[in-house]
């Protein structure tokens, strides 16, 4: 949860305070039991994590202190070895994430004006290599 909080605080300044709290409660309810892939340092301390469900990347979060070091890209490359036609959704307002995925080779395949909870945070649907 520390990685998630730090990453969201660094990249999701478009969220209202109320929505931020609500999302954290939801994430806190499922994240501890989720099947995650981790990037760790030499002491096995987690620096980033990835969640994939049926070929869809549900989450990629990197500790803000390690953003830009290639850890997120390494996790995505690993995910692509498992799911070559990987899909993901990204908040349209998170322009850094949109650029990251485009640089990794993901293409826009759709858009929604609302997020998965029906909130007014548009999503861009992405698929690798299409």
N, CA, C and O atoms as a Tinker XYZ file with bonds, in Angstrom:
   520  protein
     1  N      0.825000   -1.196000    0.000000    73     2
     2  CA     0.000000    0.000000    0.000000    64     1     3
     3  C      0.865000    1.255000    0.000000    63     2     4     5
     4  O      0.461000    2.286000   -0.537000    81     3
     5  N      2.069000    1.175000    0.607000    73     3     6
     6  CA     2.950000    2.342000    0.607000    64     5     7
     7  C      3.326000    2.741000   -0.813000    63     6     8     9
     8  O      3.315000    3.925000   -1.151000    81     7
     9  N      3.657000    1.764000   -1.639000    73     7    10
    10  CA     4.000000    2.060000   -3.037000    64     9    11
    11  C      2.799000    2.680000   -3.723000    63    10    12    13
    12  O      2.932000    3.690000   -4.414000    81    11
    13  N      1.626000    2.086000   -3.541000    73    11    14
    14  CA     0.420000    2.599000   -4.185000    64    13    15
    15  C      0.168000    4.048000   -3.771000    63    14    16    17
    16  O     -0.064000    4.907000   -4.622000    81    15
    17  N      0.212000    4.321000   -2.459000    73    15    18
    18  CA    -0.043000    5.689000   -1.976000    64    17    19
    19  C      0.946000    6.679000   -2.577000    63    18    20    21
    20  O      0.552000    7.732000   -3.080000    81    19
    21  N      2.212000    6.344000   -2.525000    73    19    22
    22  CA     3.228000    7.255000   -3.044000    64    21    23
    23  C      3.069000    7.517000   -4.524000    63    22    24    25
    24  O      3.182000    8.655000   -4.980000    81    23
    25  N      2.804000    6.453000   -5.280000    73    23    26
    26  CA     2.645000    6.598000   -6.729000    64    25    27
    27  C      1.404000    7.422000   -7.067000    63    26    28    29
    28  O      1.449000    8.279000   -7.950000    81    27
    29  N      0.310000    7.169000   -6.375000    73    27    30
    30  CA    -0.923000    7.925000   -6.633000    64    29    31
    31  C     -0.728000    9.389000   -6.252000    63    30    32    33
    32  O     -1.151000   10.282000   -6.986000    81    31
    33  N     -0.101000    9.638000   -5.127000    73    31    34
    34  CA     0.141000   11.025000   -4.722000    64    33    35
    35  C      1.021000   11.759000   -5.731000    63    34    36    37
    36  O      0.864000   12.964000   -5.928000    81    35
    37  N      1.942000   11.045000   -6.368000    73    35    38
    38  CA     2.858000   11.661000   -7.330000    64    37    39
    39  C      2.239000   11.861000   -8.713000    63    38    40    41
    40  O      2.696000   12.715000   -9.473000    81    39
    41  N      1.200000   11.080000   -9.052000    73    39    42
    42  CA     0.724000   11.100000  -10.439000    64    41    43
    43  C     -0.770000   11.358000  -10.617000    63    42    44    45
    44  O     -1.218000   11.607000  -11.736000    81    43
    45  N     -1.538000   11.303000   -9.552000    73    43    46
    46  CA    -2.990000   11.403000   -9.686000    64    45    47
    47  C     -3.544000   12.654000   -9.000000    63    46    48    49
    48  O     -4.514000   12.573000   -8.247000    81    47
    49  N     -2.931000   13.803000   -9.261000    73    47    50
    50  CA    -3.385000   15.043000   -8.627000    64    49    51
    51  C     -4.748000   15.500000   -9.135000    63    50    52    53
    52  O     -5.301000   16.470000   -8.616000    81    51
    53  N     -5.289000   14.834000  -10.122000    73    51    54
    54  CA    -6.602000   15.170000  -10.661000    64    53    55
    55  C     -7.745000   14.585000   -9.827000    63    54    56    57
    56  O     -8.897000   14.986000   -9.997000    81    55
    57  N     -7.444000   13.644000   -8.931000    73    55    58
    58  CA    -8.493000   13.039000   -8.108000    64    57    59
    59  C     -8.969000   14.016000   -7.034000    63    58    60    61
    60  O     -8.168000   14.751000   -6.456000    81    59
    61  N    -10.267000   14.017000   -6.772000    73    59    62
    62  CA   -10.766000   14.791000   -5.638000    64    61    63
    63  C    -10.315000   14.081000   -4.365000    63    62    64    65
    64  O    -10.034000   12.883000   -4.384000    81    63
    65  N    -10.248000   14.817000   -3.267000    73    63    66
    66  CA    -9.860000   14.220000   -1.996000    64    65    67
    67  C    -10.780000   13.084000   -1.581000    63    66    68    69
    68  O    -10.328000   12.053000   -1.083000    81    67
    69  N    -12.058000   13.279000   -1.788000    73    67    70
    70  CA   -13.047000   12.266000   -1.432000    64    69    71
    71  C    -12.856000   11.001000   -2.268000    63    70    72    73
    72  O    -12.889000    9.889000   -1.741000    81    71
    73  N    -12.658000   11.179000   -3.573000    73    71    74
    74  CA   -12.454000   10.023000   -4.447000    64    73    75
    75  C    -11.147000    9.309000   -4.120000    63    74    76    77
    76  O    -11.079000    8.082000   -4.176000    81    75
    77  N    -10.114000   10.069000   -3.780000    73    75    78
    78  CA    -8.818000    9.478000   -3.419000    64    77    79
    79  C     -8.972000    8.555000   -2.218000    63    78    80    81
    80  O     -8.432000    7.449000   -2.213000    81    79
    81  N     -9.714000    9.005000   -1.191000    73    79    82
    82  CA    -9.946000    8.204000    0.014000    64    81    83
    83  C    -10.765000    6.959000   -0.332000    63    82    84    85
    84  O    -10.456000    5.863000    0.134000    81    83
    85  N    -11.792000    7.125000   -1.135000    73    83    86
    86  CA   -12.655000    6.010000   -1.522000    64    85    87
    87  C    -11.871000    4.944000   -2.299000    63    86    88    89
    88  O    -12.024000    3.748000   -2.053000    81    87
    89  N    -11.042000    5.388000   -3.225000    73    87    90
    90  CA   -10.245000    4.454000   -4.014000    64    89    91
    91  C     -9.239000    3.729000   -3.124000    63    90    92    93
    92  O     -9.025000    2.526000   -3.276000    81    91
    93  N     -8.625000    4.455000   -2.202000    73    91    94
    94  CA    -7.663000    3.811000   -1.305000    64    93    95
    95  C     -8.342000    2.730000   -0.464000    63    94    96    97
    96  O     -7.761000    1.667000   -0.248000    81    95
    97  N     -9.544000    2.979000    0.007000    73    95    98
    98  CA   -10.268000    1.971000    0.776000    64    97    99
    99  C    -10.539000    0.732000   -0.073000    63    98   100   101
   100  O    -10.382000   -0.393000    0.400000    81    99
   101  N    -10.948000    0.937000   -1.332000    73    99   102
   102  CA   -11.215000   -0.176000   -2.236000    64   101   103
   103  C     -9.929000   -0.966000   -2.502000    63   102   104   105
   104  O     -9.921000   -2.194000   -2.414000    81   103
   105  N     -8.847000   -0.255000   -2.825000    73   103   106
   106  CA    -7.564000   -0.907000   -3.110000    64   105   107
   107  C     -7.065000   -1.655000   -1.878000    63   106   108   109
   108  O     -6.578000   -2.780000   -1.993000    81   107
   109  N     -7.179000   -1.055000   -0.724000    73   107   110
   110  CA    -6.753000   -1.700000    0.510000    64   109   111
   111  C     -7.523000   -2.977000    0.800000    63   110   112   113
   112  O     -7.026000   -3.860000    1.498000    81   111
   113  N     -8.725000   -3.077000    0.269000    73   111   114
   114  CA    -9.538000   -4.271000    0.466000    64   113   115
   115  C     -9.106000   -5.454000   -0.373000    63   114   116   117
   116  O     -9.266000   -6.598000    0.053000    81   115
   117  N     -8.554000   -5.207000   -1.574000    73   115   118
   118  CA    -8.191000   -6.338000   -2.437000    64   117   119
   119  C     -6.695000   -6.507000   -2.647000    63   118   120   121
   120  O     -6.240000   -7.620000   -2.909000    81   119
   121  N     -5.925000   -5.446000   -2.542000    73   119   122
   122  CA    -4.503000   -5.526000   -2.890000    64   121   123
   123  C     -3.714000   -6.558000   -2.073000    63   122   124   125
   124  O     -2.895000   -7.278000   -2.644000    81   123
   125  N     -3.935000   -6.652000   -0.757000    73   123   126
   126  CA    -3.143000   -7.627000    0.004000    64   125   127
   127  C     -3.323000   -9.084000   -0.452000    63   126   128   129
   128  O     -2.432000   -9.906000   -0.242000    81   127
   129  N     -4.463000   -9.407000   -1.070000    73   127   130
   130  CA    -4.700000  -10.776000   -1.538000    64   129   131
   131  C     -4.453000  -10.942000   -3.038000    63   130   132   133
   132  O     -4.564000  -12.053000   -3.556000    81   131
   133  N     -4.128000   -9.882000   -3.729000    73   131   134
   134  CA    -3.978000   -9.926000   -5.184000    64   133   135
   135  C     -2.674000  -10.623000   -5.579000    63   134   136   137
   136  O     -1.669000  -10.511000   -4.877000    81   135
   137  N     -2.695000  -11.339000   -6.699000    73   135   138
   138  CA    -1.472000  -11.985000   -7.197000    64   137   139
   139  C     -0.597000  -10.947000   -7.918000    63   138   140   141
   140  O     -0.829000  -10.633000   -9.086000    81   139
   141  N      0.378000  -10.439000   -7.228000    73   139   142
   142  CA     1.206000   -9.346000   -7.748000    64   141   143
   143  C      2.579000   -9.842000   -8.192000    63   142   144   145
   144  O      3.107000  -10.819000   -7.661000    81   143
   145  N      3.139000   -9.154000   -9.169000    73   143   146
   146  CA     4.549000   -9.285000   -9.545000    64   145   147
   147  C      5.247000   -8.075000   -8.945000    63   146   148   149
   148  O      4.761000   -6.951000   -9.069000    81   147
   149  N      6.390000   -8.299000   -8.293000    73   147   150
   150  CA     7.135000   -7.220000   -7.663000    64   149   151
   151  C      8.493000   -7.033000   -8.307000    63   150   152   153
   152  O      9.110000   -7.992000   -8.772000    81   151
   153  N      8.953000   -5.791000   -8.332000    73   151   154
   154  CA    10.358000   -5.470000   -8.603000    64   153   155
   155  C     10.934000   -5.111000   -7.240000    63   154   156   157
   156  O     10.377000   -4.275000   -6.530000    81   155
   157  N     12.047000   -5.739000   -6.873000    73   155   158
   158  CA    12.632000   -5.533000   -5.552000    64   157   159
   159  C     14.098000   -5.116000   -5.684000    63   158   160   161
   160  O     14.728000   -5.309000   -6.725000    81   159
   161  N     14.621000   -4.541000   -4.600000    73   159   162
   162  CA    16.038000   -4.178000   -4.596000    64   161   163
   163  C     16.872000   -5.368000   -4.100000    63   162   164   165
   164  O     16.342000   -6.461000   -3.905000    81   163
   165  N     18.157000   -5.153000   -3.899000    73   163   166
   166  CA    19.078000   -6.223000   -3.515000    64   165   167
   167  C     18.753000   -6.825000   -2.153000    63   166   168   169
   168  O     19.177000   -7.940000   -1.849000    81   167
   169  N     18.000000   -6.089000   -1.331000    73   167   170
   170  CA    17.616000   -6.610000   -0.014000    64   169   171
   171  C     16.197000   -7.171000   -0.013000    63   170   172   173
   172  O     15.633000   -7.443000    1.047000    81   171
   173  N     15.624000   -7.341000   -1.194000    73   171   174
   174  CA    14.275000   -7.872000   -1.372000    64   173   175
   175  C     13.183000   -6.892000   -0.942000    63   174   176   177
   176  O     12.056000   -7.300000   -0.664000    81   175
   177  N     13.517000   -5.600000   -0.886000    73   175   178
   178  CA    12.543000   -4.567000   -0.537000    64   177   179
   179  C     11.772000   -4.178000   -1.811000    63   178   180   181
   180  O     12.394000   -3.854000   -2.823000    81   179
   181  N     10.438000   -4.205000   -1.778000    73   179   182
   182  CA     9.661000   -3.905000   -2.984000    64   181   183
   183  C      9.763000   -2.437000   -3.414000    63   182   184   185
   184  O      9.667000   -1.517000   -2.601000    81   183
   185  N      9.961000   -2.258000   -4.723000    73   183   186
   186  CA    10.070000   -0.922000   -5.307000    64   185   187
   187  C      8.919000   -0.600000   -6.258000    63   186   188   189
   188  O      8.621000    0.567000   -6.514000    81   187
   189  N      8.276000   -1.652000   -6.779000    73   187   190
   190  CA     7.183000   -1.479000   -7.734000    64   189   191
   191  C      6.389000   -2.777000   -7.787000    63   190   192   193
   192  O      6.882000   -3.843000   -7.416000    81   191
   193  N      5.145000   -2.663000   -8.257000    73   191   194
   194  CA     4.358000   -3.888000   -8.433000    64   193   195
   195  C      3.455000   -3.785000   -9.644000    63   194   196   197
   196  O      3.141000   -2.702000  -10.137000    81   195
   197  N      3.052000   -4.962000  -10.103000    73   195   198
   198  CA     2.233000   -5.122000  -11.298000    64   197   199
   199  C      1.144000   -6.138000  -10.984000    63   198   200   201
   200  O      1.399000   -7.142000  -10.318000    81   199
   201  N     -0.054000   -5.882000  -11.456000    73   199   202
   202  CA    -1.170000   -6.821000  -11.313000    64   201   203
   203  C     -1.749000   -7.078000  -12.698000    63   202   204   205
   204  O     -2.149000   -6.149000  -13.401000    81   203
   205  N     -1.787000   -8.352000  -13.078000    73   203   206
   206  CA    -2.354000   -8.759000  -14.367000    64   205   207
   207  C     -3.504000   -9.714000  -14.097000    63   206   208   209
   208  O     -3.398000  -10.609000  -13.258000    81   207
   209  N     -4.608000   -9.517000  -14.814000    73   207   210
   210  CA    -5.739000  -10.428000  -14.729000    64   209   211
   211  C     -6.193000  -10.761000  -16.141000    63   210   212   213
   212  O     -6.673000   -9.891000  -16.868000    81   211
   213  N     -6.039000  -12.012000  -16.524000    73   211   214
   214  CA    -6.489000  -12.504000  -17.840000    64   213   215
   215  C     -5.965000  -11.643000  -18.984000    63   214   216   217
   216  O     -6.731000  -11.249000  -19.863000    81   215
   217  N     -4.679000  -11.350000  -18.979000    73   215   218
   218  CA    -4.072000  -10.591000  -20.069000    64   217   219
   219  C     -4.314000   -9.098000  -20.013000    63   218   220   221
   220  O     -3.979000   -8.380000  -20.956000    81   219
   221  N     -4.890000   -8.621000  -18.926000    73   219   222
   222  CA    -5.136000   -7.184000  -18.756000    64   221   223
   223  C     -4.345000   -6.690000  -17.553000    63   222   224   225
   224  O     -4.490000   -7.208000  -16.446000    81   223
   225  N     -3.516000   -5.691000  -17.778000    73   223   226
   226  CA    -2.740000   -5.102000  -16.694000    64   225   227
   227  C     -3.664000   -4.180000  -15.900000    63   226   228   229
   228  O     -4.051000   -3.108000  -16.365000    81   227
   229  N     -4.002000   -4.622000  -14.706000    73   227   230
   230  CA    -4.912000   -3.875000  -13.851000    64   229   231
   231  C     -4.188000   -2.779000  -13.073000    63   230   232   233
   232  O     -4.786000   -1.763000  -12.721000    81   231
   233  N     -2.899000   -2.988000  -12.808000    73   231   234
   234  CA    -2.171000   -2.025000  -11.993000    64   233   235
   235  C     -0.677000   -2.111000  -12.270000    63   234   236   237
   236  O     -0.121000   -3.198000  -12.433000    81   235
   237  N     -0.045000   -0.960000  -12.319000    73   235   238
   238  CA     1.405000   -0.826000  -12.349000    64   237   239
   239  C      1.715000    0.411000  -11.512000    63   238   240   241
   240  O      1.345000    1.528000  -11.877000    81   239
   241  N      2.395000    0.203000  -10.391000    73   239   242
   242  CA     2.728000    1.309000   -9.506000    64   241   243
   243  C      4.185000    1.194000   -9.093000    63   242   244   245
   244  O      4.659000    0.127000   -8.703000    81   243
   245  N      4.888000    2.324000   -9.190000    73   243   246
   246  CA     6.313000    2.394000   -8.880000    64   245   247
   247  C      6.501000    3.401000   -7.751000    63   246   248   249
   248  O      5.923000    4.488000   -7.766000    81   247
   249  N      7.324000    3.018000   -6.769000    73   247   250
   250  CA     7.682000    3.933000   -5.691000    64   249   251
   251  C      8.200000    5.222000   -6.336000    63   250   252   253
   252  O      9.067000    5.158000   -7.208000    81   251
   253  N      7.693000    6.385000   -5.929000    73   251   254
   254  CA     8.114000    7.636000   -6.573000    64   253   255
   255  C      9.625000    7.858000   -6.566000    63   254   256   257
   256  O     10.149000    8.504000   -7.473000    81   255
   257  N     10.321000    7.350000   -5.587000    73   255   258
   258  CA    11.783000    7.518000   -5.529000    64   257   259
   259  C     12.485000    6.758000   -6.647000    63   258   260   261
   260  O     13.657000    7.012000   -6.925000    81   259
   261  N     11.776000    5.822000   -7.295000    73   259   262
   262  CA    12.386000    5.001000   -8.347000    64   261   263
   263  C     11.749000    5.216000   -9.712000    63   262   264   265
   264  O     12.040000    4.484000  -10.657000    81   263
   265  N     10.885000    6.212000   -9.819000    73   263   266
   266  CA    10.303000    6.528000  -11.131000    64   265   267
   267  C     11.410000    6.981000  -12.067000    63   266   268   269
   268  O     12.330000    7.690000  -11.659000    81   267
   269  N     11.317000    6.570000  -13.315000    73   267   270
   270  CA    12.297000    6.968000  -14.313000    64   269   271
   271  C     13.564000    6.131000  -14.314000    63   270   272   273
   272  O     14.509000    6.445000  -15.037000    81   271
   273  N     13.600000    5.072000  -13.520000    73   271   274
   274  CA    14.802000    4.232000  -13.455000    64   273   275
   275  C     14.699000    2.980000  -14.315000    63   274   276   277
   276  O     15.659000    2.215000  -14.408000    81   275
   277  N     13.542000    2.759000  -14.946000    73   275   278
   278  CA    13.357000    1.584000  -15.795000    64   277   279
   279  C     12.661000    0.419000  -15.115000    63   278   280   281
   280  O     12.420000   -0.612000  -15.743000    81   279
   281  N     12.337000    0.571000  -13.838000    73   279   282
   282  CA    11.684000   -0.522000  -13.116000    64   281   283
   283  C     10.294000   -0.817000  -13.689000    63   282   284   285
   284  O      9.940000   -1.975000  -13.911000    81   283
   285  N      9.519000    0.230000  -13.923000    73   283   286
   286  CA     8.185000    0.024000  -14.494000    64   285   287
   287  C      8.263000   -0.604000  -15.868000    63   286   288   289
   288  O      7.485000   -1.506000  -16.179000    81   287
   289  N      9.183000   -0.149000  -16.693000    73   287   290
   290  CA     9.350000   -0.713000  -18.029000    64   289   291
   291  C      9.750000   -2.187000  -17.953000    63   290   292   293
   292  O      9.283000   -3.000000  -18.752000    81   291
   293  N     10.610000   -2.532000  -16.996000    73   291   294
   294  CA    11.022000   -3.927000  -16.836000    64   293   295
   295  C      9.825000   -4.803000  -16.456000    63   294   296   297
   296  O      9.684000   -5.914000  -16.967000    81   295
   297  N      8.969000   -4.313000  -15.570000    73   295   298
   298  CA     7.776000   -5.074000  -15.208000    64   297   299
   299  C      6.840000   -5.239000  -16.406000    63   298   300   301
   300  O      6.277000   -6.314000  -16.611000    81   299
   301  N      6.673000   -4.186000  -17.190000    73   299   302
   302  CA     5.811000   -4.281000  -18.372000    64   301   303
   303  C      6.412000   -5.265000  -19.372000    63   302   304   305
   304  O      5.680000   -6.071000  -19.947000    81   303
   305  N      7.715000   -5.220000  -19.591000    73   303   306
   306  CA     8.342000   -6.185000  -20.510000    64   305   307
   307  C      8.124000   -7.613000  -20.022000    63   306   308   309
   308  O      7.874000   -8.515000  -20.822000    81   307
   309  N      8.217000   -7.818000  -18.721000    73   307   310
   310  CA     7.937000   -9.142000  -18.175000    64   309   311
   311  C      6.487000   -9.543000  -18.455000    63   310   312   313
   312  O      6.219000  -10.668000  -18.877000    81   311
   313  N      5.567000   -8.627000  -18.219000    73   311   314
   314  CA     4.150000   -8.902000  -18.481000    64   313   315
   315  C      3.927000   -9.270000  -19.945000    63   314   316   317
   316  O      3.112000  -10.140000  -20.252000    81   315
   317  N      4.645000   -8.615000  -20.840000    73   315   318
   318  CA     4.499000   -8.890000  -22.271000    64   317   319
   319  C      5.020000  -10.277000  -22.644000    63   318   320   321
   320  O      4.549000  -10.867000  -23.617000    81   319
   321  N      5.983000  -10.808000  -21.887000    73   319   322
   322  CA     6.425000  -12.182000  -22.159000    64   321   323
   323  C      5.323000  -13.173000  -21.787000    63   322   324   325
   324  O      5.231000  -14.250000  -22.376000    81   323
   325  N      4.497000  -12.815000  -20.824000    73   323   326
   326  CA     3.396000  -13.675000  -20.399000    64   325   327
   327  C      2.145000  -13.477000  -21.251000    63   326   328   329
   328  O      1.397000  -14.421000  -21.505000    81   327
   329  N      1.928000  -12.232000  -21.690000    73   327   330
   330  CA     0.726000  -11.860000  -22.444000    64   329   331
   331  C      1.127000  -10.903000  -23.566000    63   330   332   333
   332  O      1.073000   -9.687000  -23.382000    81   331
   333  N      1.524000  -11.428000  -24.718000    73   331   334
   334  CA     2.016000  -10.570000  -25.807000    64   333   335
   335  C      1.001000   -9.554000  -26.336000    63   334   336   337
   336  O      1.391000   -8.570000  -26.965000    81   335
   337  N     -0.273000   -9.773000  -26.096000    73   335   338
   338  CA    -1.303000   -8.821000  -26.531000    64   337   339
   339  C     -1.916000   -8.130000  -25.316000    63   338   340   341
   340  O     -3.128000   -7.925000  -25.242000    81   339
   341  N     -1.064000   -7.780000  -24.380000    73   339   342
   342  CA    -1.462000   -7.169000  -23.120000    64   341   343
   343  C     -2.297000   -5.915000  -23.362000    63   342   344   345
   344  O     -2.009000   -5.125000  -24.261000    81   343
   345  N     -3.329000   -5.749000  -22.549000    73   343   346
   346  CA    -4.144000   -4.536000  -22.573000    64   345   347
   347  C     -4.039000   -3.856000  -21.214000    63   346   348   349
   348  O     -3.651000   -4.471000  -20.220000    81   347
   349  N     -4.388000   -2.592000  -21.194000    73   347   350
   350  CA    -4.462000   -1.841000  -19.938000    64   349   351
   351  C     -5.332000   -0.624000  -20.156000    63   350   352   353
   352  O     -5.647000   -0.261000  -21.289000    81   351
   353  N     -5.713000   -0.003000  -19.063000    73   351   354
   354  CA    -6.453000    1.262000  -19.088000    64   353   355
   355  C     -5.614000    2.271000  -18.327000    63   354   356   357
   356  O     -4.933000    1.921000  -17.363000    81   355
   357  N     -5.663000    3.514000  -18.756000    73   355   358
   358  CA    -4.911000    4.556000  -18.065000    64   357   359
   359  C     -5.786000    5.805000  -17.971000    63   358   360   361
   360  O     -6.524000    6.132000  -18.900000    81   359
   361  N     -5.691000    6.488000  -16.844000    73   359   362
   362  CA    -6.433000    7.740000  -16.702000    64   361   363
   363  C     -5.909000    8.756000  -17.705000    63   362   364   365
   364  O     -4.708000    9.013000  -17.774000    81   363
   365  N     -6.813000    9.325000  -18.472000    73   363   366
   366  CA    -6.439000   10.311000  -19.485000    64   365   367
   367  C     -5.691000   11.495000  -18.874000    63   366   368   369
   368  O     -4.796000   12.054000  -19.508000    81   367
   369  N     -6.055000   11.883000  -17.639000    73   367   370
   370  CA    -5.404000   13.028000  -16.993000    64   369   371
   371  C     -3.982000   12.719000  -16.539000    63   370   372   373
   372  O     -3.228000   13.640000  -16.222000    81   371
   373  N     -3.605000   11.462000  -16.501000    73   371   374
   374  CA    -2.261000   11.065000  -16.096000    64   373   375
   375  C     -1.383000   11.021000  -17.351000    63   374   376   377
   376  O     -1.050000    9.948000  -17.855000    81   375
   377  N     -1.017000   12.203000  -17.842000    73   375   378
   378  CA    -0.301000   12.306000  -19.117000    64   377   379
   379  C      1.059000   11.610000  -19.085000    63   378   380   381
   380  O      1.514000   11.110000  -20.114000    81   379
   381  N      1.707000   11.569000  -17.935000    73   379   382
   382  CA     2.990000   10.863000  -17.847000    64   381   383
   383  C      2.800000    9.376000  -18.109000    63   382   384   385
   384  O      3.600000    8.766000  -18.818000    81   383
   385  N      1.746000    8.784000  -17.545000    73   383   386
   386  CA     1.478000    7.363000  -17.762000    64   385   387
   387  C      1.091000    7.108000  -19.213000    63   386   388   389
   388  O      1.536000    6.125000  -19.806000    81   387
   389  N      0.276000    7.974000  -19.788000    73   387   390
   390  CA    -0.108000    7.816000  -21.195000    64   389   391
   391  C      1.154000    7.792000  -22.061000    63   390   392   393
   392  O      1.308000    6.916000  -22.912000    81   391
   393  N      2.048000    8.745000  -21.845000    73   391   394
   394  CA     3.297000    8.798000  -22.607000    64   393   395
   395  C      4.170000    7.569000  -22.382000    63   394   396   397
   396  O      4.783000    7.064000  -23.322000    81   395
   397  N      4.229000    7.089000  -21.154000    73   395   398
   398  CA     5.000000    5.892000  -20.835000    64   397   399
   399  C      4.505000    4.702000  -21.647000    63   398   400   401
   400  O      5.299000    4.006000  -22.280000    81   399
   401  N      3.204000    4.470000  -21.630000    73   399   402
   402  CA     2.656000    3.319000  -22.352000    64   401   403
   403  C      2.816000    3.469000  -23.865000    63   402   404   405
   404  O      3.093000    2.488000  -24.556000    81   403
   405  N      2.645000    4.674000  -24.381000    73   403   406
   406  CA     2.867000    4.888000  -25.811000    64   405   407
   407  C      4.317000    4.588000  -26.178000    63   406   408   409
   408  O      4.582000    3.958000  -27.201000    81   407
   409  N      5.244000    5.033000  -25.354000    73   407   410
   410  CA     6.670000    4.776000  -25.600000    64   409   411
   411  C      6.973000    3.271000  -25.543000    63   410   412   413
   412  O      7.859000    2.788000  -26.249000    81   411
   413  N      6.247000    2.543000  -24.714000    73   411   414
   414  CA     6.426000    1.100000  -24.601000    64   413   415
   415  C      5.818000    0.337000  -25.782000    63   414   416   417
   416  O      6.034000   -0.868000  -25.916000    81   415
   417  N      5.059000    1.031000  -26.638000    73   415   418
   418  CA     4.480000    0.383000  -27.815000    64   417   419
   419  C      2.994000    0.095000  -27.730000    63   418   420   421
   420  O      2.451000   -0.614000  -28.578000    81   419
   421  N      2.328000    0.633000  -26.721000    73   419   422
   422  CA     0.884000    0.451000  -26.615000    64   421   423
   423  C      0.170000    1.446000  -27.522000    63   422   424   425
   424  O      0.619000    2.577000  -27.708000    81   423
   425  N     -0.946000    1.003000  -28.079000    73   423   426
   426  CA    -1.753000    1.833000  -28.976000    64   425   427
   427  C     -3.139000    2.042000  -28.377000    63   426   428   429
   428  O     -3.675000    1.177000  -27.685000    81   427
   429  N     -3.703000    3.214000  -28.663000    73   427   430
   430  CA    -5.056000    3.536000  -28.201000    64   429   431
   431  C     -6.056000    2.667000  -28.962000    63   430   432   433
   432  O     -6.016000    2.579000  -30.190000    81   431
   433  N     -6.950000    2.027000  -28.210000    73   431   434
   434  CA    -7.998000    1.234000  -28.862000    64   433   435
   435  C     -9.394000    1.675000  -28.431000    63   434   436   437
   436  O    -10.391000    1.106000  -28.874000    81   435
   437  N     -9.465000    2.683000  -27.575000    73   435   438
   438  CA   -10.766000    3.163000  -27.138000    64   437   439
   439  C    -10.637000    4.164000  -26.011000    63   438   440   441
   440  O     -9.543000    4.463000  -25.531000    81   439
   441  N    -11.794000    4.678000  -25.601000    73   439   442
   442  CA   -11.832000    5.685000  -24.539000    64   441   443
   443  C    -13.183000    5.614000  -23.854000    63   442   444   445
   444  O    -14.196000    5.297000  -24.477000    81   443
   445  N    -13.186000    5.910000  -22.568000    73   443   446
   446  CA   -14.416000    6.023000  -21.795000    64   445   447
   447  C    -14.392000    7.355000  -21.062000    63   446   448   449
   448  O    -13.352000    7.739000  -20.526000    81   447
   449  N    -15.517000    8.070000  -21.026000    73   447   450
   450  CA   -15.538000    9.337000  -20.291000    64   449   451
   451  C    -15.545000    9.134000  -18.770000    63   450   452   453
   452  O    -15.347000   10.084000  -18.013000    81   451
   453  N    -15.777000    7.880000  -18.326000    73   451   454
   454  CA   -15.846000    7.574000  -16.897000    64   453   455
   455  C    -14.851000    6.472000  -16.551000    63   454   456   457
   456  O    -14.472000    5.674000  -17.408000    81   455
   457  N    -14.432000    6.437000  -15.287000    73   455   458
   458  CA   -13.565000    5.344000  -14.847000    64   457   459
   459  C    -14.412000    4.129000  -14.485000    63   458   460   461
   460  O    -15.629000    4.140000  -14.671000    81   459
   461  N    -13.778000    3.092000  -13.974000    73   459   462
   462  CA   -14.477000    1.854000  -13.667000    64   461   463
   463  C    -15.508000    1.967000  -12.559000    63   462   464   465
   464  O    -16.370000    1.097000  -12.427000    81   463
   465  N    -15.435000    3.020000  -11.763000    73   463   466
   466  CA   -16.410000    3.240000  -10.708000    64   465   467
   467  C    -17.474000    4.255000  -11.112000    63   466   468   469
   468  O    -18.286000    4.675000  -10.288000    81   467
   469  N    -17.465000    4.647000  -12.390000    73   467   470
   470  CA   -18.451000    5.599000  -12.880000    64   469   471
   471  C    -18.147000    7.045000  -12.552000    63   470   472   473
   472  O    -19.018000    7.906000  -12.678000    81   471
   473  N    -16.927000    7.325000  -12.132000    73   471   474
   474  CA   -16.514000    8.693000  -11.791000    64   473   475
   475  C    -16.009000    9.396000  -13.051000    63   474   476   477
   476  O    -15.596000    8.736000  -14.005000    81   475
   477  N    -16.041000   10.736000  -13.060000    73   475   478
   478  CA   -15.655000   11.491000  -14.264000    64   477   479
   479  C    -14.132000   11.612000  -14.446000    63   478   480   481
   480  O    -13.591000   12.714000  -14.541000    81   479
   481  N    -13.468000   10.475000  -14.491000    73   479   482
   482  CA   -12.022000   10.414000  -14.752000    64   481   483
   483  C    -11.839000    9.560000  -16.000000    63   482   484   485
   484  O    -11.733000    8.337000  -15.908000    81   483
   485  N    -11.802000   10.205000  -17.176000    73   483   486
   486  CA   -11.758000    9.455000  -18.436000    64   485   487
   487  C    -10.606000    8.457000  -18.493000    63   486   488   489
   488  O     -9.504000    8.706000  -18.003000    81   487
   489  N    -10.909000    7.321000  -19.111000    73   487   490
   490  CA    -9.915000    6.271000  -19.303000    64   489   491
   491  C     -9.579000    6.130000  -20.777000    63   490   492   493
   492  O    -10.444000    6.270000  -21.642000    81   491
   493  N     -8.336000    5.857000  -21.046000    73   491   494
   494  CA    -7.896000    5.488000  -22.388000    64   493   495
   495  C     -7.607000    3.995000  -22.350000    63   494   496   497
   496  O     -6.878000    3.523000  -21.478000    81   495
   497  N     -8.179000    3.247000  -23.298000    73   495   498
   498  CA    -7.941000    1.816000  -23.394000    64   497   499
   499  C     -6.765000    1.599000  -24.335000    63   498   500   501
   500  O     -6.714000    2.169000  -25.426000    81   499
   501  N     -5.833000    0.779000  -23.907000    73   499   502
   502  CA    -4.594000    0.552000  -24.663000    64   501   503
   503  C     -4.370000   -0.941000  -24.894000    63   502   504   505
   504  O     -4.774000   -1.777000  -24.086000    81   503
   505  N     -3.722000   -1.256000  -26.006000    73   503   506
   506  CA    -3.339000   -2.632000  -26.300000    64   505   507
   507  C     -1.932000   -2.604000  -26.883000    63   506   508   509
   508  O     -1.585000   -1.718000  -27.664000    81   507
   509  N     -1.139000   -3.576000  -26.497000    73   507   510
   510  CA     0.226000   -3.622000  -26.979000    64   509   511
   511  C      0.279000   -4.052000  -28.440000    63   510   512   513
   512  O     -0.322000   -5.050000  -28.838000    81   511
   513  N      1.014000   -3.272000  -29.226000    73   511   514
   514  CA     1.337000   -3.645000  -30.598000    64   513   515
   515  C      0.241000   -3.572000  -31.617000    63   514   516   517
   516  O      0.451000   -4.022000  -32.744000    81   515
   517  N     -0.897000   -3.047000  -31.311000    73   515   518
   518  CA    -1.979000   -2.977000  -32.309000    64   517   519
   519  C     -2.098000   -1.567000  -32.845000    63   518   520
   520  O     -2.948000   -1.299000  -33.694000    81   519
